[in-house]
């Protein structure tokens, strides 16, 4: 069942079952709870803001520090995805093309190259999207298309063309300890498998001993892993950092994995997604018996050598992405940074004719400024919220939520947000509380940063937009999160 249907159905059940229940709280009681929250010792040196809007009337019901610029973490994805929905439309689809140049002779030999032309599809070959195909399924269809052309040998190479975007895989403000890990996968004009891989370790039986690298999935034989990972006590979880820069085939593995398991997987970011795609397809065709005489490469690698040629190409096959509404859903529900960064460059390409992060930021600011939002204090450095220099005010974010609820794209936007106690990053939160299956939101987490922005329904059936952001709190993340959850749950209980 779609999230929006679940959202609306749960609200119907909630009100029909409690139609005679007037035990909700008043706005004054909510204000008192906010006051108690504000006096929490862990907020003494913190910066935080809170805004509650009635979407129907546009009335600000309550706020604290609404104009304070705060780090939003992944709550920034609300801005990126809402902008993309408005500019591109919910049914927008990316196209990834299989092409060739040159001539096919009477012996079924292609004297030329095969090209994989990317358009920035973040879901290409994703193993996590229900509405798309794996790389193997895509490659199988492409192989069949090559067979229909009669090609049995390629006197040339496979070239992955990722040039629709620039060559900055990760935004400049991301930190060194992030970019090698799965959440730091960044964007590519030819993103594949969400630009991620898993590396498996065999922990030692004794804590303190080195952990052995077993394999990666998918295989990355050209990547040199320098392993400095040790075995920790059982049940200590993933404490591994993967260090390495974009396009470098060297990765340093540091930290610990827990004892007591046969193998332990840790996810990392692909050094060069486009090259992986070209080589993966090269190896796939080789196994099918189709000979390719030269090694696979990418447009970036050829450009660096000044040997990239602009040649006439012929399209063999087209792979279409899921519609944008499904891509937005994965972006927000599961908080996938790669998707948000690709979306930012995609809207840049549409509006500024260049697929760069800076052009995307310019597009976002212009779009919301034209909608009447005062963007003073809004500082954007990426599309996902991983950059610690991002800043937005609670009022700006709440205003974007209100405008998104009033837009023609409101339904897919609602569907994209995690549902309290049910899906995504909120699946284990609000369980057994009045907000379960009613509140929908995007969460955000960084070191000493927690944010929630979304919607809920009150007992009087009013749709409420809310934003709660806390920076630099002095407590554990779990305790602060629970305090914030209790405060947000109060909004759902309003009469």
C-alpha positions in Angstrom: 0.0 0.0 0.0 1.3 3.4 -0.9 2.5 5.6 2.0 0.0 8.3 1.2 -2.9 5.8 1.3 -1.6 4.5 4.6 -1.1 8.0 5.9 -4.7 9.0 5.1 -6.2 5.7 6.1 -4.5 5.8 9.5 -5.8 9.3 10.0 -9.4 8.1 9.2 -9.1 5.2 11.6 -7.6 7.5 14.3 -10.4 10.0 14.2 -13.3 7.5 13.7 -12.1 5.4 16.7 -11.6 8.5 18.9 -14.4 10.7 17.6 -15.8 11.2 21.1 -12.4 11.5 22.7 -11.7 15.1 23.7 -8.6 14.3 25.8 -6.1 16.1 23.5 -3.9 18.9 24.7 -4.4 22.7 24.1 -2.0 24.9 22.3 -1.2 26.5 25.7 -0.2 23.0 27.0 2.0 22.5 24.0 3.7 25.9 24.7 4.3 24.7 28.3 5.9 21.5 27.0 8.2 23.6 24.7 9.1 25.7 27.7 10.1 22.7 29.7 12.1 21.3 26.7 13.9 24.7 26.4 15.0 24.5 30.1 16.6 21.1 29.7 20.2 21.2 30.9 21.5 19.5 27.7 20.3 22.6 25.7 22.1 25.2 27.9 24.9 25.6 25.3 22.9 24.4 22.3 21.4 26.3 19.3 17.9 25.1 18.4 14.7 26.2 16.7 11.1 25.1 16.5 8.2 26.1 14.2 4.7 24.8 14.0 2.4 25.9 11.1 -1.2 25.3 10.4 -1.0 24.4 6.7 -4.6 25.3 5.9 -4.6 28.7 7.4 -0.9 29.5 7.2 -0.9 30.5 10.8 2.2 30.1 12.9 1.0 28.3 16.0 4.2 28.5 17.9 7.9 29.1 17.3 11.2 29.3 19.1 14.2 30.9 17.3 12.4 30.6 13.9 15.0 32.8 12.2 18.2 31.2 13.6 20.4 29.6 10.9 21.0 26.0 12.0 22.6 22.9 10.6 19.8 20.8 9.1 21.7 17.6 8.4 19.6 15.3 6.1 16.5 17.4 6.7 18.0 19.5 3.9 16.8 16.7 1.5 13.3 18.2 1.9 14.5 21.3 0.0 16.3 19.4 -2.7 13.5 16.9 -3.4 10.8 19.5 -3.3 12.7 21.6 -5.8 13.2 18.6 -8.1 9.6 17.6 -8.0 8.5 21.1 -9.0 11.1 21.6 -11.7 11.2 18.1 -13.2 7.7 16.8 -12.4 6.7 13.6 -10.7 6.8 11.5 -13.9 10.2 12.6 -15.1 12.5 9.6 -16.0 16.2 9.4 -16.7 17.5 7.7 -19.8 20.7 5.6 -19.9 21.7 4.8 -23.5 23.8 2.0 -25.0 25.4 3.4 -28.2 28.0 2.6 -30.7 30.2 4.5 -33.2 31.9 3.2 -36.3 30.8 0.5 -38.7 29.7 -3.1 -38.5 31.3 -5.1 -41.3 30.0 -8.2 -43.1 31.8 -10.5 -40.6 29.7 -9.0 -37.7 32.7 -7.1 -36.3 32.1 -3.6 -35.0 35.0 -1.4 -35.9 34.4 1.2 -33.2 33.4 1.6 -29.6 30.4 0.8 -27.4 29.3 3.7 -25.2 27.2 3.8 -22.0 25.8 7.3 -21.9 24.6 8.3 -18.5 22.0 11.0 -17.7 22.5 11.1 -13.9 20.0 8.4 -13.0 20.7 7.7 -9.3 18.7 4.4 -9.5 20.6 2.8 -12.4 21.2 -0.8 -11.4 20.1 -0.2 -7.8 19.6 -3.4 -5.8 17.2 -1.5 -3.5 14.6 -0.1 -5.9 11.6 -2.3 -6.6 10.8 -0.3 -9.8 14.1 -0.8 -11.6 16.4 -3.6 -12.8 19.8 -4.8 -11.5 22.9 -4.2 -13.7 22.8 -7.9 -14.7 19.2 -7.6 -15.9 20.0 -4.4 -17.8 23.2 -5.9 -19.3 21.2 -9.0 -20.4 18.8 -6.8 -22.4 21.7 -4.9 -23.9 23.4 -8.1 -24.9 20.2 -9.2 -26.7 20.2 -5.8 -28.5 23.8 -6.4 -29.6 22.8 -9.8 -30.9 20.0 -8.3 -32.9 22.5 -6.1 -34.6 24.6 -9.2 -35.3 27.7 -7.9 -33.4 30.0 -10.7 -32.5 33.2 -8.8 -31.9 34.1 -5.2 -31.0 37.4 -3.9 -32.4 37.4 -1.1 -29.9 36.4 -0.6 -26.3 33.5 0.1 -23.9 33.5 3.8 -22.9 31.3 4.9 -19.9 30.3 8.5 -20.7 29.5 10.3 -17.5 30.0 13.8 -18.9 26.4 15.0 -18.3 27.7 16.0 -14.8 31.0 17.5 -13.8 33.8 15.4 -12.4 33.4 16.4 -8.8 32.1 13.1 -7.3 31.6 14.7 -3.9 30.8 18.2 -2.8 33.9 20.2 -1.6 32.7 20.6 2.0 32.4 16.9 2.8 34.9 15.6 5.3 37.7 13.2 4.6 36.3 10.5 7.0 33.0 10.6 5.1 33.8 10.3 1.4 35.1 6.7 1.5 32.1 5.3 3.3 28.8 4.4 1.8 27.0 7.6 2.8 29.7 9.6 1.1 29.2 8.0 -2.3 28.5 11.3 -4.0 27.1 11.7 -7.5 28.1 10.7 -11.0 26.7 11.2 -14.4 26.8 7.4 -14.6 25.8 6.4 -11.2 25.5 2.6 -10.8 24.4 0.4 -7.9 24.0 3.6 -5.9 27.8 4.0 -6.1 28.3 1.6 -3.3 30.0 -1.8 -2.5 30.3 -4.0 0.5 33.6 -5.2 1.9 33.5 -8.4 4.1 35.8 -9.0 7.0 36.6 -12.2 8.9 37.0 -11.1 12.5 39.6 -13.0 14.6 38.3 -15.2 17.5 40.3 -13.0 19.9 39.6 -9.3 20.3 42.6 -7.1 19.6 43.8 -9.3 16.7 43.6 -8.2 13.0 40.5 -8.8 11.0 41.0 -10.3 7.5 39.5 -9.0 4.3 37.5 -11.7 2.6 36.0 -10.1 -0.5 34.0 -7.2 -1.9 30.5 -7.4 -3.4 30.6 -6.5 -6.3 34.2 -7.6 -7.0 36.6 -4.6 -7.3 39.9 -6.4 -8.2 41.6 -3.1 -9.3 41.1 -1.5 -5.9 44.0 -1.8 -3.5 42.7 -2.1 0.1 45.2 -1.3 2.9 43.7 -3.1 5.8 44.3 -1.8 9.4 41.0 -3.2 10.9 41.1 -5.1 14.2 38.7 -7.3 16.0 36.8 -5.8 18.9 34.5 -7.3 21.6 31.4 -9.1 20.4 28.3 -6.9 19.6 30.3 -3.7 19.2 29.0 -3.2 15.7 30.5 -1.4 12.7 33.3 0.9 13.7 35.2 0.9 10.4 36.1 4.0 8.4 37.1 3.6 4.8 39.4 6.4 3.7 40.2 7.4 0.1 39.6 10.1 -2.4 37.4 10.0 -5.5 38.9 8.3 -8.6 41.8 6.8 -6.5 42.0 3.1 -6.5 43.6 3.0 -3.0 41.5 2.6 0.1 42.6 2.6 3.8 40.5 0.5 6.1 40.7 1.5 9.8 38.7 0.8 13.0 37.1 -2.4 14.3 34.6 -5.1 13.6 33.0 -7.3 16.3 34.2 -10.8 17.2 31.7 -13.7 17.3 30.6 -13.6 13.6 31.9 -15.6 10.6 32.0 -12.5 8.4 31.0 -8.9 8.8 30.1 -6.5 6.0 30.9 -2.8 5.8 29.6 -0.6 3.0 31.9 1.8 1.1 31.7 4.3 -1.8 33.0 3.3 -5.3 36.1 5.2 -6.2 34.9 5.6 -9.8 31.3 4.5 -10.6 31.6 5.1 -14.3 34.7 2.9 -14.6 33.1 0.2 -12.6 30.1 0.2 -15.0 32.3 0.0 -18.1 34.4 -2.8 -16.7 31.4 -4.7 -15.3 29.7 -4.6 -18.7 33.0 -5.5 -20.4 33.4 -8.6 -18.2 29.7 -9.5 -18.7 30.0 -9.5 -22.5 33.2 -11.4 -22.3 31.5 -14.2 -20.3 28.8 -14.2 -23.0 31.5 -14.9 -25.6 31.5 -11.4 -27.2 35.1 -10.4 -27.8 36.2 -6.8 -27.1 39.8 -6.0 -28.1 40.6 -3.0 -25.9 40.3 -2.3 -22.2 37.2 -0.4 -20.9 37.5 3.2 -19.9 35.5 6.4 -19.2 35.1 9.8 -20.9 36.8 11.4 -17.9 39.9 9.2 -18.3 40.1 9.8 -22.0 39.7 13.6 -21.5 42.5 13.6 -19.0 44.7 12.1 -21.7 43.3 14.5 -24.3 42.2 11.6 -26.5 38.4 11.8 -26.1 36.8 12.0 -29.5 33.4 13.4 -30.3 32.1 10.8 -32.8 28.7 10.1 -34.4 26.9 7.6 -32.3 24.0 5.3 -32.9 21.6 4.3 -30.1 21.2 0.6 -29.6 19.1 0.5 -26.4 17.5 2.8 -23.8 17.1 2.1 -20.1 14.5 4.2 -18.4 14.6 5.0 -14.7 11.6 4.7 -12.4 9.5 7.9 -12.3 10.9 10.8 -10.2 8.3 10.3 -7.6 9.8 6.8 -6.8 13.3 8.2 -6.8 12.2 11.0 -4.4 10.6 8.3 -2.2 13.9 6.4 -1.8 15.8 9.7 -1.3 13.7 10.9 1.6 12.4 7.6 3.2 15.8 6.0 3.4 17.9 9.2 3.4 20.2 8.3 0.5 22.8 11.0 -0.1 23.7 9.9 -3.6 20.2 10.3 -4.8 20.0 13.9 -3.4 23.3 14.9 -5.0 22.3 13.5 -8.4 18.9 15.4 -8.1 20.7 18.6 -7.3 22.9 18.3 -10.4 19.9 17.3 -12.5 17.9 20.4 -11.7 21.1 22.4 -12.4 21.3 20.8 -15.8 17.7 21.6 -16.5 17.8 25.2 -15.4 21.4 26.3 -15.7 22.5 24.0 -18.6 25.4 22.6 -16.5 25.5 19.7 -14.1 27.3 21.0 -11.1 26.7 21.3 -7.4 27.0 25.1 -7.4 24.6 25.5 -10.3 22.2 23.3 -8.4 22.4 25.4 -5.3 21.8 28.5 -7.4 18.7 26.9 -8.9 17.3 25.9 -5.5 17.8 29.4 -4.1 16.3 31.1 -7.1 13.3 28.8 -7.1 12.3 29.3 -3.5 13.1 33.0 -3.5 10.7 33.4 -6.4 8.1 31.6 -4.3 8.4 34.4 -1.7 10.8 32.8 0.8 13.4 35.2 2.3 16.6 33.1 1.9 18.8 35.3 4.1 20.6 32.9 6.4 20.1 29.9 4.0 23.6 28.5 3.2 23.6 25.4 1.0 26.7 23.4 0.2 25.3 20.1 -1.1 21.9 18.5 -1.8 21.9 15.8 0.9 22.8 17.7 4.1 26.1 15.9 4.8 28.1 19.1 4.6 28.5 20.6 8.1 28.5 24.2 6.6 24.8 23.9 5.5 22.5 26.3 7.3 18.8 27.0 7.1 16.3 28.6 9.4 13.3 26.7 10.9 11.0 29.2 9.4 12.4 28.8 5.9 12.1 25.0 6.1 8.6 25.2 7.5 7.6 27.6 4.7 8.9 25.2 2.1 6.9 22.4 3.8 3.7 24.6 3.6 4.2 25.5 0.0 4.9 21.8 -0.9 1.7 20.7 0.8 -0.2 23.3 -1.3 1.5 22.3 -4.6 0.2 20.0 -7.4 3.0 17.6 -6.3 1.9 17.3 -2.7 0.9 13.7 -2.9 4.2 12.3 -4.1 6.0 14.6 -1.7 3.9 13.2 1.2 4.6 9.7 0.0 8.3 10.3 0.0 8.5 11.0 3.7 9.1 8.3 6.3 6.0 7.3 8.4 6.2 7.3 12.2 6.6 3.8 13.6 6.3 2.3 10.1 8.8 3.1 7.4 12.3 4.4 6.7 14.2 6.4 9.2 11.1 6.6 11.5 10.3 2.9 11.4 11.4 2.4 15.0 10.3 5.7 16.4 6.9 6.8 17.8 5.8 3.2 18.2 2.8 3.0 20.6 2.5 6.8 20.6 -0.4 8.9 19.2 1.8 9.9 16.2 2.4 6.3 15.0 1.2 6.0 11.4 0.1 9.6 11.4 3.2 11.8 11.5 5.4 11.8 8.4 8.8 13.5 8.3 12.4 13.7 7.1 15.0 13.2 9.9 18.5 14.5 10.0 21.5 13.3 12.0 25.1 14.5 12.2 27.5 14.7 15.1 25.6 16.8 17.7 22.9 17.6 15.2 19.3 16.2 15.2 16.5 17.5 13.0 12.9 16.6 12.2 10.8 18.3 9.6 7.4 17.1 8.2 3.7 16.9 8.9 1.2 15.5 11.3 -2.6 15.7 11.9 -4.1 17.1 15.1 -7.2 15.7 16.8 -9.2 18.5 15.1 -8.0 17.2 11.7 -5.7 20.1 11.0 -2.6 19.4 8.8 0.4 20.8 10.6 3.9 21.4 9.3 6.6 21.3 11.9 10.4 21.8 12.1 12.5 21.0 15.1 16.3 21.3 14.8 18.9 21.0 17.6 22.6 21.7 17.2 25.4 21.2 19.7 23.3 19.6 22.5 25.2 18.2 25.5 23.8 14.6 25.8 23.8 11.3 24.0 22.1 11.3 20.6 19.6 8.7 21.8 18.4 10.6 24.8 18.1 13.9 22.9 16.3 12.2 20.1 13.7 10.7 22.6 13.1 14.1 24.1 12.5 15.6 20.7 10.2 12.7 19.7 8.1 13.4 22.9 7.8 17.1 22.0 6.8 16.3 18.4 4.2 13.7 19.5 2.5 16.5 21.5 1.7 18.3 18.2 -0.4 15.3 17.0 -2.3 15.5 20.3 -3.4 19.1 19.8 -7.2 19.5 20.1 
